Amino acid sequence: MILVSACLLGINCKYSGDNNESEKVKEYLKDKIFVLVCPEQLGGLSTPRDPAEIISKGECGKQDKVISNKNIDVTGNFKKGAVETLKIAQIYGCREAILKEGSPSCGSSLIYDGTFSGKKIPGQGVTAALLRQNNIKVTSEKEI
């Protein structure tokens, strides 16, 4: 069973109310069993919602806070969404996850730098990190 970011399959759960539909991911999953998640919705955030980015104090991989572009701390929502996503992965026995690159939840190797300037830096989202800590292989749609 594969855990998949719902936005990658056309579900309008992206912060903007849109999606990140990927034909490559859809084709890859064609003959596979998968379950869809949106960690940010599972964490109690609405769709649409304000964009958010991880604000880090410079320690590689350490997520100090997740802040919206209106300077609202949404760290608790992102952590709750990660925990709920992990529960779903464990219930369904997922050993692999395909998550949306760049997302403060789902980014597997790149995240936005916390300045809301559009610049990406090496890092991982809150959910991607928790899944990896629990031995679930995380890849992005760009790696399919």
MDTraj code that builds the backbone (N, CA, C; nanometers):
import mdtraj as md
import numpy as np

residues = "MET ILE LEU VAL SER ALA CYS LEU LEU GLY ILE ASN CYS LYS TYR SER GLY ASP ASN ASN GLU SER GLU LYS VAL LYS GLU TYR LEU LYS ASP LYS ILE PHE VAL LEU VAL CYS PRO GLU GLN LEU GLY GLY LEU SER THR PRO ARG ASP PRO ALA GLU ILE ILE SER LYS GLY GLU CYS GLY LYS GLN ASP LYS VAL ILE SER ASN LYS ASN ILE ASP VAL THR GLY ASN PHE LYS LYS GLY ALA VAL GLU THR LEU LYS ILE ALA GLN ILE TYR GLY CYS ARG GLU ALA ILE LEU LYS GLU GLY SER PRO SER CYS GLY SER SER LEU ILE TYR ASP GLY THR PHE SER GLY LYS LYS ILE PRO GLY GLN GLY VAL THR ALA ALA LEU LEU ARG GLN ASN ASN ILE LYS VAL THR SER GLU LYS GLU ILE".split()
xyz = np.array([
    [0.0863, -0.1184, 0.0000],
    [0.0000, 0.0000, 0.0000],
    [0.0902, 0.1237, 0.0000],
    [0.0537, 0.2211, -0.0830],
    [0.1311, 0.3442, -0.0964],
    [0.0476, 0.4614, -0.0456],
    [0.1070, 0.5443, 0.0373],
    [0.0453, 0.6673, 0.0859],
    [0.0752, 0.7765, -0.0173],
    [-0.0243, 0.8559, -0.0567],
    [-0.0048, 0.9557, -0.1622],
    [-0.0676, 1.0895, -0.1214],
    [0.0056, 1.1983, -0.1466],
    [-0.0515, 1.3315, -0.1285],
    [-0.1721, 1.3456, -0.2198],
    [-0.2868, 1.3748, -0.1621],
    [-0.4123, 1.3818, -0.2386],
    [-0.4061, 1.4840, -0.3509],
    [-0.3345, 1.5938, -0.3307],
    [-0.3268, 1.6984, -0.4337],
    [-0.2642, 1.6463, -0.5623],
    [-0.1761, 1.5449, -0.5517],
    [-0.1094, 1.4907, -0.6696],
    [-0.2043, 1.4139, -0.7612],
    [-0.3194, 1.3733, -0.7065],
    [-0.4169, 1.3015, -0.7880],
    [-0.5386, 1.3873, -0.8224],
    [-0.5219, 1.5183, -0.8084],
    [-0.6264, 1.6099, -0.8538],
    [-0.7259, 1.6540, -0.7490],
    [-0.7065, 1.6159, -0.6243],
    [-0.7958, 1.6613, -0.5167],
    [-0.7599, 1.8059, -0.4827],
    [-0.8589, 1.8923, -0.4790],
    [-0.8359, 2.0346, -0.4527],
    [-0.8173, 2.0605, -0.3034],
    [-0.6995, 2.0236, -0.2541],
    [-0.6682, 2.0424, -0.1118],
    [-0.5431, 2.1271, -0.0910],
    [-0.4848, 2.1766, -0.1982],
    [-0.3688, 2.2650, -0.1906],
    [-0.4088, 2.3932, -0.1167],
    [-0.3113, 2.4614, -0.0558],
    [-0.3421, 2.5816, 0.0224],
    [-0.4268, 2.6820, -0.0548],
    [-0.4070, 2.6899, -0.1866],
    [-0.4787, 2.7865, -0.2706],
    [-0.6196, 2.7402, -0.3073],
    [-0.6529, 2.6172, -0.2716],
    [-0.7818, 2.5599, -0.3103],
    [-0.7731, 2.4829, -0.4406],
    [-0.6552, 2.4776, -0.4979],
    [-0.6304, 2.4077, -0.6237],
    [-0.5649, 2.2724, -0.5931],
    [-0.5032, 2.2120, -0.6935],
    [-0.4345, 2.0838, -0.6748],
    [-0.3019, 2.0855, -0.7490],
    [-0.2271, 1.9790, -0.7365],
    [-0.0979, 1.9615, -0.8040],
    [-0.1002, 1.8332, -0.8869],
    [-0.2082, 1.8126, -0.9610],
    [-0.2283, 1.6875, -1.0335],
    [-0.1060, 1.6518, -1.1180],
    [-0.0635, 1.5261, -1.1057],
    [0.0541, 1.4767, -1.1768],
    [0.0168, 1.3538, -1.2586],
    [0.0262, 1.3681, -1.3888],
    [-0.0021, 1.2540, -1.4769],
    [0.0983, 1.1419, -1.4536],
    [0.2244, 1.1781, -1.4231],
    [0.3269, 1.0766, -1.3961],
    [0.2898, 0.9923, -1.2749],
    [0.2406, 1.0573, -1.1686],
    [0.2018, 0.9844, -1.0479],
    [0.0795, 0.8972, -1.0768],
    [-0.0175, 0.9527, -1.1482],
    [-0.1380, 0.8756, -1.1816],
    [-0.1014, 0.7507, -1.2623],
    [-0.0130, 0.7658, -1.3573],
    [0.0296, 0.6514, -1.4385],
    [0.1041, 0.5491, -1.3525],
    [0.1919, 0.5963, -1.2647],
    [0.2687, 0.5079, -1.1761],
    [0.1756, 0.4249, -1.0863],
    [0.0690, 0.4869, -1.0401],
    [-0.0216, 0.4214, -0.9455],
    [-0.1287, 0.3351, -1.0129],
    [-0.1318, 0.3363, -1.1447],
    [-0.2385, 0.2716, -1.2217],
    [-0.2755, 0.1309, -1.1727],
    [-0.1777, 0.0466, -1.1464],
    [-0.2042, -0.0916, -1.1061],
    [-0.1649, -0.1178, -0.9606],
    [-0.1575, -0.0111, -0.8818],
    [-0.1142, -0.0239, -0.7432],
    [-0.2275, 0.0125, -0.6470],
    [-0.2149, -0.0318, -0.5249],
    [-0.3114, 0.0028, -0.4202],
    [-0.2537, 0.1186, -0.3407],
    [-0.3358, 0.2228, -0.3211],
    [-0.2860, 0.3422, -0.2523],
    [-0.3967, 0.4062, -0.1701],
    [-0.3549, 0.4934, -0.0798],
    [-0.4476, 0.5699, 0.0034],
    [-0.4053, 0.7168, -0.0031],
    [-0.5049, 0.8051, -0.0143],
    [-0.4787, 0.9488, -0.0265],
    [-0.4844, 1.0179, 0.1089],
    [-0.3966, 1.1178, 0.1271],
    [-0.3976, 1.1995, 0.2488],
    [-0.3652, 1.3442, 0.2138],
    [-0.4130, 1.4340, 0.2965],
    [-0.3685, 1.5733, 0.2960],
    [-0.3358, 1.6058, 0.4403],
    [-0.2079, 1.6015, 0.4776],
    [-0.1703, 1.6252, 0.6167],
    [-0.2191, 1.7595, 0.6720],
    [-0.2231, 1.8607, 0.5884],
    [-0.2644, 1.9923, 0.6375],
    [-0.4129, 1.9932, 0.6725],
    [-0.4951, 1.9273, 0.5918],
    [-0.6366, 1.9148, 0.6269],
    [-0.6526, 1.8262, 0.7502],
    [-0.5755, 1.7173, 0.7569],
    [-0.5828, 1.6283, 0.8736],
    [-0.5406, 1.7005, 1.0017],
    [-0.4611, 1.8051, 0.9866],
    [-0.4179, 1.8850, 1.1013],
    [-0.5165, 1.9937, 1.1396],
    [-0.6290, 2.0005, 1.0665],
    [-0.7338, 2.0958, 1.1016],
    [-0.7328, 2.2260, 1.0237],
    [-0.6477, 2.2363, 0.9235],
    [-0.6447, 2.3589, 0.8432],
    [-0.7483, 2.3512, 0.7318],
    [-0.8020, 2.4649, 0.6955],
    [-0.9046, 2.4718, 0.5920],
    [-0.8408, 2.4731, 0.4531],
    [-0.9242, 2.4547, 0.3548],
    [-0.8853, 2.4745, 0.2153],
    [-0.9891, 2.5668, 0.1552],
    [-0.9490, 2.6820, 0.1016],
    [-0.8109, 2.7317, 0.0974],
    [-0.7633, 2.7772, 0.2358],
    [-0.6321, 2.8013, 0.2448],
    [-0.5692, 2.8482, 0.3688],
    [-0.4515, 2.9367, 0.3314],
    [-0.4029, 3.0111, 0.4281],
    [-0.2865, 3.0952, 0.4027],
    [-0.1642, 3.0079, 0.3770],
    [-0.0775, 3.0497, 0.2844],
    [0.0465, 2.9747, 0.2639],
    [0.1282, 2.9743, 0.3932],
    [0.2038, 2.8672, 0.4132],
    [0.2871, 2.8548, 0.5320],
    [0.4238, 2.8015, 0.4919],
    [0.5254, 2.8385, 0.5692],
    [0.6605, 2.7900, 0.5452],
    [0.7269, 2.7581, 0.6779],
    [0.8241, 2.6671, 0.6718],
    [0.9006, 2.6300, 0.7907],
    [1.0046, 2.7371, 0.8183],
    [1.0076, 2.7818, 0.9431],
    [1.1083, 2.8781, 0.9887],
    [1.2056, 2.7980, 1.0740],
    [1.3304, 2.7880, 1.0291],
    [1.4297, 2.7072, 1.0999],
    [1.5409, 2.7964, 1.1525],
    [1.6003, 2.7544, 1.2623],
    [1.7127, 2.8294, 1.3199],
    [1.8457, 2.7832, 1.2610],
    [1.8404, 2.7085, 1.1505],
    [1.9632, 2.6723, 1.0820],
    [2.0113, 2.5303, 1.1044],
    [1.9557, 2.4589, 1.1995],
    [1.9951, 2.3196, 1.2193],
    [1.9331, 2.2373, 1.1081],
    [2.0177, 2.1671, 1.0344],
    [1.9714, 2.0890, 0.9196],
    [1.8623, 1.9910, 0.9610],
    [1.7464, 2.0035, 0.8983],
    [1.6378, 1.9101, 0.9228],
    [1.5538, 1.9414, 1.0455],
    [1.5922, 2.0421, 1.1245],
    [1.5136, 2.0735, 1.2445],
    [1.4019, 2.1703, 1.2071],
    [1.2796, 2.1324, 1.2393],
    [1.1670, 2.2190, 1.2110],
    [1.1273, 2.2902, 1.3393],
    [1.1642, 2.4156, 1.3481],
    [1.1336, 2.4894, 1.4694],
    [0.9890, 2.5348, 1.4727],
    [0.9446, 2.6011, 1.3668],
    [0.8077, 2.6515, 1.3607],
    [0.7594, 2.6503, 1.2169],
    [0.6282, 2.6404, 1.2020],
    [0.5657, 2.6606, 1.0719],
    [0.4774, 2.7831, 1.0885],
    [0.5042, 2.8835, 1.0054],
    [0.4382, 3.0135, 1.0172],
    [0.3655, 3.0459, 0.8873],
    [0.2457, 3.1015, 0.8985],
    [0.1726, 3.1443, 0.7783],
    [0.2286, 3.2771, 0.7294],
    [0.1884, 3.3142, 0.6085],
    [0.2339, 3.4421, 0.5540],
    [0.1731, 3.5617, 0.6283],
    [0.0793, 3.5342, 0.7184],
    [0.0230, 3.6403, 0.8042],
    [0.0831, 3.6328, 0.9445],
    [0.1962, 3.5606, 0.9553],
    [0.2724, 3.5468, 1.0800],
    [0.1949, 3.4741, 1.1907],
    [0.1108, 3.3805, 1.1518],
    [0.0369, 3.2986, 1.2491],
    [0.1098, 3.1651, 1.2625],
    [0.1365, 3.1246, 1.3844],
    [0.2053, 2.9985, 1.4109],
    [0.1071, 2.8827, 1.3902],
    [0.1325, 2.8012, 1.2891],
    [0.0476, 2.6857, 1.2591],
    [0.1234, 2.5542, 1.2828],
    [0.2298, 2.5625, 1.3611],
    [0.3124, 2.4446, 1.3903],
    [0.2280, 2.3297, 1.4445],
    [0.1387, 2.3592, 1.5380],
    [0.0549, 2.2554, 1.5982],
    [-0.0298, 2.1833, 1.4954],
    [-0.0849, 2.2570, 1.3995],
    [-0.1653, 2.1959, 1.2931],
    [-0.0794, 2.1027, 1.2071],
    [0.0411, 2.1466, 1.1754],
    [0.1286, 2.0661, 1.0910],
    [0.1750, 1.9400, 1.1638],
    [0.2035, 1.9525, 1.2934],
    [0.2439, 1.8348, 1.3716],
    [0.1271, 1.7372, 1.3871],
    [0.0077, 1.7900, 1.4137],
    [-0.1106, 1.7038, 1.4255],
    [-0.1367, 1.6322, 1.2936],
    [-0.1272, 1.7041, 1.1830],
    [-0.1483, 1.6440, 1.0514],
    [-0.0471, 1.5343, 1.0220],
    [0.0765, 1.5551, 1.0649],
    [0.1802, 1.4532, 1.0459],
    [0.1483, 1.3282, 1.1261],
    [0.1056, 1.3459, 1.2504],
    [0.0708, 1.2317, 1.3363],
    [-0.0485, 1.1563, 1.2780],
    [-0.1510, 1.2272, 1.2333],
    [-0.2688, 1.1623, 1.1758],
    [-0.2331, 1.0890, 1.0463],
    [-0.1454, 1.1483, 0.9666],
    [-0.1003, 1.0832, 0.8430],
    [-0.0244, 0.9551, 0.8761],
    [0.0615, 0.9607, 0.9768],
    [0.1345, 0.8411, 1.0189],
    [0.0379, 0.7323, 1.0653],
    [-0.0659, 0.7699, 1.1398],
    [-0.1653, 0.6709, 1.1845],
    [-0.2294, 0.6011, 1.0652],
    [-0.2659, 0.6780, 0.9628],
    [-0.3270, 0.6206, 0.8427],
    [-0.2282, 0.5259, 0.7742],
    [-0.1033, 0.5694, 0.7631],
    [-0.0009, 0.4849, 0.7013],
    [0.0143, 0.3541, 0.7777],
    [0.0116, 0.3609, 0.9089],
    [0.0275, 0.2408, 0.9905],
    [-0.0950, 0.1500, 0.9813],
    [-0.2139, 0.2086, 0.9821],
    [-0.3366, 0.1284, 0.9696],
    [-0.3363, 0.0491, 0.8389],
    [-0.2936, 0.1133, 0.7308],
    [-0.2955, 0.0493, 0.5994],
    [-0.1659, -0.0234, 0.5647],
    [-0.0686, -0.0216, 0.6549],
    [0.0574, -0.0919, 0.6309],
    [0.1408, -0.0310, 0.5198],
    [0.1337, 0.0998, 0.5037],
    [0.2109, 0.1672, 0.3986],
    [0.3596, 0.1634, 0.4318],
    [0.4395, 0.1249, 0.3347],
    [0.5856, 0.1251, 0.3500],
    [0.6481, 0.2295, 0.2592],
    [0.5653, 0.2932, 0.1769],
    [0.6124, 0.3914, 0.0798],
    [0.5134, 0.5077, 0.0758],
    [0.5672, 0.6279, 0.0532],
    [0.4820, 0.7463, 0.0391],
    [0.5324, 0.8307, -0.0774],
    [0.4386, 0.8816, -0.1562],
    [0.4709, 0.9765, -0.2625],
    [0.4069, 1.1082, -0.2203],
    [0.4919, 1.2056, -0.1887],
    [0.4448, 1.3320, -0.1331],
    [0.4858, 1.4496, -0.2206],
    [0.4144, 1.5613, -0.2060],
    [0.4355, 1.6810, -0.2878],
    [0.5627, 1.7552, -0.2462],
    [0.6576, 1.7623, -0.3375],
    [0.7831, 1.8325, -0.3115],
    [0.7584, 1.9805, -0.2845],
    [0.8354, 2.0362, -0.1923],
    [0.8287, 2.1788, -0.1620],
    [0.7337, 2.2146, -0.0498],
    [0.6391, 2.1285, -0.0213],
    [0.5380, 2.1547, 0.0816],
    [0.5994, 2.1532, 0.2219],
    [0.5514, 2.2415, 0.3111],
    [0.6001, 2.2380, 0.4493],
    [0.5545, 2.1122, 0.5240],
    [0.4581, 2.0404, 0.4687],
    [0.4187, 1.9098, 0.5231],
    [0.4919, 1.7984, 0.4503],
    [0.4850, 1.8012, 0.3196],
    [0.5189, 1.6855, 0.2381],
    [0.6532, 1.6921, 0.1667],
    [0.7192, 1.8058, 0.1669],
    [0.8471, 1.8165, 0.0963],
    [0.9437, 1.7081, 0.1399],
    [1.0000, 1.6352, 0.0436],
    [1.0887, 1.5245, 0.0789],
    [1.2357, 1.5615, 0.0716],
    [1.2711, 1.6610, -0.0086],
    [1.4109, 1.7035, -0.0153],
    [1.4255, 1.8551, -0.0289],
    [1.3169, 1.9236, -0.0616],
    [1.3186, 2.0695, -0.0752],
    [1.1973, 2.1299, -0.0050],
    [1.2198, 2.2425, 0.0608],
    [1.1119, 2.3204, 0.1216],
    [1.1385, 2.4679, 0.0914],
    [1.0369, 2.5505, 0.1055],
    [1.0578, 2.6945, 0.0897],
    [1.1354, 2.7460, 0.2105],
    [1.2132, 2.8523, 0.1897],
    [1.3120, 2.8960, 0.2894],
    [1.2568, 2.9742, 0.4083],
    [1.1264, 2.9958, 0.4149],
    [1.0687, 3.0655, 0.5294],
    [1.0569, 3.2157, 0.5121],
    [1.0945, 3.2669, 0.3952],
    [1.0877, 3.4110, 0.3706],
    [0.9697, 3.4490, 0.2805],
    [0.8960, 3.3496, 0.2325],
    [0.7833, 3.3704, 0.1408],
    [0.8266, 3.4424, 0.0132],
    [0.9505, 3.4168, -0.0280],
    [1.0056, 3.4779, -0.1491],
    [1.0074, 3.3820, -0.2673],
    [0.9632, 3.2570, -0.2452],
    [0.9633, 3.1567, -0.3516],
    [1.0921, 3.0776, -0.3611],
    [1.1895, 3.1071, -0.2761],
    [1.3178, 3.0363, -0.2789],
    [1.3079, 2.9037, -0.2037],
    [1.3573, 2.7956, -0.2687],
    [1.3588, 2.6640, -0.2046],
    [1.4992, 2.6321, -0.1545],
    [1.5017, 2.5566, -0.0445],
    [1.6277, 2.5138, 0.0160],
    [1.6186, 2.3638, 0.0474],
    [1.7327, 2.2986, 0.0662],
    [1.7279, 2.1583, 0.1085],
    [1.6566, 2.1459, 0.2429],
    [1.5713, 2.0479, 0.2548],
    [1.4989, 2.0258, 0.3796],
    [1.3815, 1.9338, 0.3552],
    [1.3115, 1.9021, 0.4618],
    [1.1949, 1.8152, 0.4502],
    [1.0807, 1.8705, 0.5330],
    [0.9600, 1.8402, 0.4878],
    [0.8409, 1.8843, 0.5573],
    [0.8165, 1.8038, 0.6845],
    [0.7243, 1.8526, 0.7644],
    [0.6939, 1.7927, 0.8945],
    [0.6465, 1.6478, 0.8787],
    [0.5555, 1.6236, 0.7868],
    [0.5027, 1.4880, 0.7650],
    [0.6085, 1.3968, 0.7051],
    [0.6806, 1.4453, 0.6050],
    [0.7858, 1.3640, 0.5431],
    [0.8864, 1.3180, 0.6481],
    [0.9259, 1.4089, 0.7367],
    [1.0235, 1.3750, 0.8411],
    [0.9685, 1.2672, 0.9348],
    [0.8425, 1.2823, 0.9776],
    [0.7837, 1.1849, 1.0705],
    [0.7695, 1.0480, 1.0039],
    [0.7287, 1.0446, 0.8788],
    [0.7167, 0.9164, 0.8089],
    [0.8525, 0.8480, 0.7997],
    [0.9553, 0.9244, 0.7652],
    [1.0899, 0.8661, 0.7564],
    [1.1374, 0.8145, 0.8923],
    [1.1069, 0.8882, 0.9974],
    [1.1460, 0.8437, 1.1324],
    [1.0800, 0.7106, 1.1675],
    [0.9719, 0.6786, 1.0980],
    [0.8985, 0.5545, 1.1219],
    [0.9176, 0.4538, 1.0086],
    [1.0317, 0.4658, 0.9408],
    [1.0750, 0.3688, 0.8387],
    [0.9822, 0.3554, 0.7191],
    [0.9201, 0.4675, 0.6811],
    [0.8403, 0.4702, 0.5587],
    [0.9222, 0.5453, 0.4540],
    [0.9411, 0.4829, 0.3394],
    [1.0192, 0.5433, 0.2316],
    [0.9386, 0.6590, 0.1719],
    [0.9986, 0.7763, 0.1694],
    [0.9319, 0.8956, 0.1171],
    [1.0015, 0.9408, -0.0097],
    [0.9215, 0.9580, -0.1152],
    [0.9718, 1.0140, -0.2412],
    [0.8773, 1.1244, -0.2857],
    [0.9239, 1.2056, -0.3773],
    [0.8395, 1.3131, -0.4296],
    [0.7868, 1.2742, -0.5669],
    [0.6914, 1.3514, -0.6146],
    [0.6374, 1.3288, -0.7484],
    [0.7445, 1.3484, -0.8541],
    [0.8481, 1.4230, -0.8227],
    [0.9553, 1.4485, -0.9188],
    [1.0464, 1.3267, -0.9371],
    [1.0409, 1.2335, -0.8414],
    [1.1243, 1.1137, -0.8471],
    [1.0553, 0.9957, -0.9142],
    [0.9303, 1.0132, -0.9531],
    [0.8540, 0.9041, -1.0170],
    [0.8936, 0.8936, -1.1638],
])
top = md.Topology()
chain = top.add_chain()
for i, resn in enumerate(residues, 1):
    res = top.add_residue(resn, chain, resSeq=i)
    for name in ("N", "CA", "C"):
        top.add_atom(name, md.element.get_by_symbol(name[0]), res)
traj = md.Trajectory(xyz[None], top)
